[in-house]
Amino acid sequence: MAETEILLESGTNEIEIMEFTIYGELYGINVAKVREIMMSDKVKPIPHAHPSVEGIFKPRDILLTVIDLPHYLTGSKTEQQPKDLFIITNFNKLHIAFRVHSVVGISRISWKDIQKPDNTISRGEEGVATGIAQCGKDLVTILDFEKIVAEIAPETGIQLNEINRFEDREKNGSPILIAEDSILLTRMIEASLRKAGYHNLTFKNNGQEAWDYLNQIRNDSDFDSKVSLIITDIEMPEMDGHHLTKLVKEDKVLQHIPVVIFSSMINQELMIKGKQLGADEQLSKPEIGHLVEVIDHLLQRR
């Protein structure tokens, strides 16, 4: 059993990718989501579970759901092998084990070395590839583990009904800039904020696009009427949310703008990183109702 460590400094726009194989193909996961690597173990099946859910097991004091990743990706029955591994993950406040065939190693690369797949690969909202990473000579497919879990268990994702209590509020024209690379999450965040009365929304696909936009308008006399608050994901190609936060908070013109990190990767280690970088608030993605409350508070404070 090997525990991973987060070695990256804060805001460097770098990522450590853990490379693993399924039927000989290379895939990747952000090391920050990985808690342990374990040899595969006996799993207790659960009746009427999703076809890609093997069942549960309890290696120590935490009961873990095991997802058969080879089955999920191929739709075919998995021939389990004694040397299979479990990647134990932690994101969206969930601990989940994913079966893989082998772990190759860890590569440290810049987010600029990760490209967003086009729709021929990702199939828009349906795709589970968030990016293609160049790790040395290899191309590694970065999987959207949050989407995989949300598809298997929809109740673990963003719950739009949390916004119902904010209906019928007066419209709020405060301009909000959102950096989010997921098409599906962008639409869900937009629907939620509009339902809560926020309609002056500007969306960018990653931190780099958001930073370019801020630099385009930073010298405008009406700057504050264009950006009152920034919401950013962490994991994004080109520039991640931590680096965007760092740039904003180190800039004398921009540092007064509240920055909310809204990510599946809100754990103790990354909370510390976000705080060091100057993030005003940090929230896990299922907490969409809390996000609205935080926006209300930060805008009122301004």
N, C-alpha and C positions, 0 to 999 in steps of 0.2 A: 504494500500500500504506500503510495507516494503522494504527499501533499504538495500542491503548487504554491508558489510564492509570487506576489506581484512585485516585479522589480523595476518597473518603469517610473521615471520621475514624472511629476505632475506637469501636464500641459505641453509635452514635447511633440505632440501629434504623431506618436508612435504607438504601435500595437504589437503585442506578442500573440502569434497565432499558433495554436496547437494543431499539428497536422495528424490526421488519422486516416485509416483506409477502410473502405467497404467494397468488397469484391474487387480489390486492386485499385480502385479509384481514390484519388486524394481529395479529402475534405478538410475543412478547418473550423475551429471555434476560438473565439477570443479567450485567452488564458484567464482573464479577469472573471469569467463565468465558471471556471473550473475549480472545484474544491479538492477533488481527489481522483486518482486513477486506481481502479481495483480490478483484480481478476474477476471474471464473471462467476456468479454463484447461483445456487439453487433459488428459483423464484416461485412464489406461491401464486398460481393463477387466480384471477378474479372473474366470476361469471358475468357475462354480458358486457365486458369491457370492450373498448375500441380494439379492432383487429391488430393494431400496432402496439397495444399495451400488453406486455408479457404478464404482468402481475406486480407483486410487491415483494420486497425483502427488507430485512432489518439487520444491517451489518453491526450496528452498535445500538445507539439510543434513538436513532431517527428512522422512521418507517419511510421507505423510498418506493416510489412508483418507477417501474422499469419500462422504458420504451424501446422496442425493437427497431432501431434505426434502419438496418438493412431492409426489413419488411416495409417500413414506411416509405423508403425511397424507391423500392422496386415493385411493391405490391405482391411479391412472391414469398412463399413460406421460407423461413430462414433455417438453414442447416447449421445449428449451433455447434461451435467447436470449443474444445477445452481451453484453447488459448485466447478465446474472445475476452474482451475487456469491457468494463463498465466505466464510462466517464460520468462522474458525479458532478452535477452542475448546481448552481445557485443563481437564479435571476427571478425577477418579479416576486421575490419573497417565497420562492418555491425551491425545494430540493428534489431533483429528478435524476435518475440514472439512465444513460443511453448506452445500449449495446453497440459496440463497434468491433471490427476484426483485429485491428492493431493500431498502436500509436507510434508515429514515425519520429516526432520530435517537435521542437519549438523554434519558430523563426521570429525574429524581431525586425519589423519593417515599418516604413512610414505609411500613414493612411493614403498618401499620394500614390503608393504602389498598389492600391486596391481600386479597381474599376467597377462601376455599376454595370451589371449585365443588361443588355438591351432586351426588348420584349420577346425576341425570338428565343431567348434562353429563359428569361424569368417569368414570362407569361403574365406580366403586369402584376395585379394583386394576387394571382394564384401561385406565383413562383415562390420557391423556398431558398433561392440563391440570392443573398444580399450583396455579394461582391465576388470578383475574381481577383485573387491575390497572386502577385509574382513573388514566390519564395525561392530565391536562388534561380535554378533552371526550371523549376516546376511551377505550373499553374495550379492553384488550389482554390476549390470552390468553397466559399464561406457560406455556411448554412444559417438560415433564419430560425434559430431554435425557439424563439418566442412564438413565431407563427406556427411552427410544428405543434407546440404544446397547446396553443389557443385553438387550433383546428381539432385536436384530439379532445380537449376539454375546454369548450368555449367559455365556461364560467370563470376561467382563470385570466381572461383577457379584459380589455376595457369594457366596462358595463355602462352603456349609454343611459340606462334607466336611472343612474345616479344623478343625472342632470335634470331629471323631471322636477325636482324641488326648486330649480332656478327658473322655471318657465314663467312667462308673463312679467318678467322684469323689464324695466325701461332699457332701451338700447343704450349701449355705451360705445362712444366713438374713439376711445383710446386706441392708438395704433399699436398693434402687437406684431412682432416679427417672430416667426417660427421656423426653426431649422430642423427638418425631419426628412429622412430619405425614403421611408416606407410609404408607398402610394396608399395602401390601406389605412395605415395609422394617420396619415395626413388627412384623409377624408373623415375619419372618426373624430380627430381633434377639431377639425373645422366644424363639423356638425354639432359637436358638444359646445364649443365656444359660442357659436351663433345662437344655439338654443338658450344659452345663458345670457344673451344680450350683447356679446362682443362681435361686432361685424366688420371692424376695420382691421383685417388680417392680411399679412403678407407672408407667403410661404416660400422658403428656399430649400433646395434639395440636399444641401449639406452645409457644413460650417464655412467652407470657402466661399460659397455663393452668398451666404449671409454676411460674411466679412466684407466681400466686394461691395455689396449693397450699402453697408454702413459707411464705407469709405466714399461712395458716390455722393452721399447726402450729408456727410459730417460737417461740411462748411456752409450748408444752407441756413439761412436766417430763421427758417421755420422748422429746424431740425426736430424739435420736441413734438411737433405736430405730425411727424412721420414715424417716430419710434418712441414709445413710452415704456416698453417692456420686451424682453427677449425670452423665448422658450426654446431650449435646445435639447436634442437627443445627445447621447454620447457617441455611439457607434455610427459613423458616417464616412463614406469615401471622401478623399481629397483632404478634408479637415474634420477632426472629431470635435465634439462639444466641449471637451476640457480645454483644448487649445483655443477654441473660439472664446470661451470664458476668460482665459488668461489674457488674450489680446484686448478684449473689451475692458477688463478691469485694470490693465496697465496703461490704458490710453486716457490722457487727461480730459479729452473732449467727451469720451463715451462712458467713462467709468461710473457716472451717476445713474446709468440705466440699469434697472434691476434685471438680473439674469436668473431664470429658473431652469435647472437641469431636470428634465422629464425623461426618465430612462428606465429600462428594465434592470439596469445594472446598479441599483442603489443598494449597496451593502456597506458594512462598517468601513472597509478599507477605502472604497471609492467615495463615501461620504466625507472622509478626512481629506481626500484629494480635492474634492469639489470645494470644500470650505477653505482650504489653503489657496485655491485659485480665486476666491472671492465670490463664489456663487451665493446669491441671496437666499435661495431655497432649493431643495433637492427632493424629488418625488419619484416614486415607483409608478410605472405606466398604468397599472390597473386603477390608480387613485385619481380618476378623472374628476370626480366630485370635489376632492380636496384641492385639485389644481385650480378649479374655479375660485374656491375660497382664498387660496394663496394669491391669485391674480387680484382679486378684490382688495385684499389687505395691502399688497405692495403698491397698487395704484392709489389707494386712499392715502397711504403714507407719503407718497410723492406730492 
